[in-house]
Amino acid sequence: MKVDILNFENKSVGQVELSEDIFKQDLRNDILHAIVNWQLAKRRAGTQSTLTRTEVHGTTKKPFKQKGTGHARQGSLKGPHQRHGGVAHAPKPRSYEYKMNKKFVIRALKTALSLKFSEGNLRIVDTVTVDSHKTKDITAKLKAFEATNALIVRGGNDKDNFYKSIQAIHGVDVIPQFGLNVYDILRHEKLIVTKHALEDLQKRLTA
């Protein structure tokens, strides 16, 4: 199936063929949900840490004699039931990452791309290079292109004028083709892909 290639004036400058295997997948919310949870789990810092009874500072001396006080016997003031004592089953630094089948990840990416295509929120552009690095100039172009909340996918990760000018624009992000993922696709309204990135993406997902 063919779609128009646009420039940043929102005018057609040609056509390109989209793979039905990539952009015509059935919508599977369960797949998208599973992949988003997997991505967010990998992003968790896992740096939480509290002290156990062996790690808190304090004496190990018996606080009072065993018998005759009228109180329950105690062997230490560092127990979890004591004030300033250690935490029982204390959380420690860990990784929340877990494995995900590669074919499942690819299926989810195709599903997310198909969703944007079916919504009419997929745009293929010829190029995203600009002469000026000023944010106000690229903001005007994006507004005319109706892309105030968009994910822009390019072939490479060059820190050129376009990349620099886009950094201060809220709601618009730029990523290289090889970094395209389900979570970023779903959290943006529009998906803008350059012609060069589309060619590489279709080769990667059909390989």
N, C-alpha and C positions, 0 to 999 in steps of 0.2 A: 504494500500500500504506500502511496506517495503522499507527502505533505510538503507544504511550502517552506522554503528557507527564507528567513526574514533578515532585514537589517535593523539597526536601532531606530530607524524612522518608521518601523512597523510596516515596511513595504516588501513585497515578495521579490526575491532576486534569483529564484530558481526553485528546484524541487529535489527531494531526496527520498530514497526508498527506506521505509521502516520495516523491520522484521516482525511478522505476525507472531512468531514464537516468543518475542520479547515484549511487544506492546499490545498483544491481544489475549493475555492470560485472564482466566476467570478470577473475580475478586474473592480472596480468601482472607477474611479478617482474622481467623485463627492463626494463619501463618504469619501475618504482619504483627500480630500481638506477641507471638513467641519470639520473633526476631528482635523487636523493640526491647522486650524484657532482657534478652540476651545482651544486646548492645549496652543498655543502661547498667547491667550488672558488671560488665567489663570496665565501665567508667568509674565505678565506685572506688573511692580511695582505700577503704578498708584500714584506716589508720587508728581506729578507736582502740583505747587501751586504758584499763584501770588496774589498780594494785591488788594483788591477792594478799592473804595474811602473811605469806613469807616475804613479801616485798615492802610492806609498809614499815616506816621507821618506828621503833619503840622497843621497849625491853621485853624479854621473854620470861622475866621473873613472875612467879605466881603472885597475883595481886593481893591476896589475903589467904589466911590459913584455911585448910580444908573444912574444918569442923568448928562449931561453936559460934558462928557469926549470925546465923539465921538467914544467910543468903545462900543461893545456889552456888555450888562449887565452881570455881573458875581456874583454868590453867594458864590463861594469857589474856591480855587486853587487846590482842591483835586479831581476835576472832571476828567474823562477819557480823555478829550480833552486838558487838561492842561499838561504842562511839569512837570514831576515827579508826575503826578496825578495817581489815581488808575486805574485799568484795568476794563473795562466794561465786564460783563459776564466772570469773571476770572475763569480759571480752578482750581479745588480744588482736594485734594486727593480722589480717588475713586477706586473701584474694577471693573475690566473689565471682571470678570468671569461671565459666564452665564450657565444655566443648559443645560445638554445634556442627552438624553434618554439613559439609561444603555444598552438596547438591541442594540441601534445604535452604541455605543462605542465598544461593543463586535463584532458586524458585521465588523466594521472598522479594528479591530485588526486581525480578521480572514482574511480579504482581504489583509492586509499588509503582513501577514505570507504567504499567498498563492502566493503573488507577488514574494517574495524572493525564494520560492520553484520553481516557474515556470521559474525564471531567472537562476536557478542553483546556487544560492548564499546562500543556506541554508546548514549548516553543523551541524551534530549531533556528539558530542564527548563523550567519556566515562567519562572523568574527566578533570579538569583544575588545579588540585593541582600540585605544583612544590616544589622542595626542597630548591631552592635558591630564595632569595628575590631581586637579582640583576636584574636591568632592561635589561642589555645587554643579559642575558641568555634567558629571555622570548621573547626578540625581535628576537633573532635567531630562536626560535621555531615558532613564528608567521610568520616570513618570509618564512620558509620552508612550512608552512601551507597555504601560500598565503592569509594571513589575516592581511595586513598592514592597512586596513581601515575596522574595524569590530566592531560589538556590540556583546559582550559575555554575555550570560544569564546563571546565575547559580541558584541553588536551594535556597541558603541562601545569607545573606549579611555579611559574616564573613570577618574581616579585616586580612586575612592570608597573606602568602608570595606572592601568586599570585596577590592578590588585591593590595598589596603595590608595587610590581614590575611593575604593569601595569599603575600606575598613571602618570608616566612621559612620556608615549608613546603617541605621537600625533596621533589622528585618531582612537584610540582604547579605548573603554569604557566597563566597567563591571557593570551590574545591576542584582539585584535579580529577580527571575521569577515573583514575585508579582508586580514588578515595570515596567514590560514590557509595552511599549506604542508605538503608531503608529509613532509619530514624530521621536523617536530615531531609530526605525527600518528603516525608509525611508532615514535618513541622513547618514546611513552607507552602505557601499557596501556589506559587508558580514554579515550574521547573524549566530552566533555560539551558539548552545544551548547544554547544558550538558544533558545526558540521564535522570538524576534525575529531572532536571528542566522541561524537555519535558513531563515527566509523570505527574507532578503537573500542568503544563500548560494545558494539554489536559483534565485533570479532571476538572479544573476550567472553561474552555470554553465550556464544554459539559454538565455542571451541570444545 
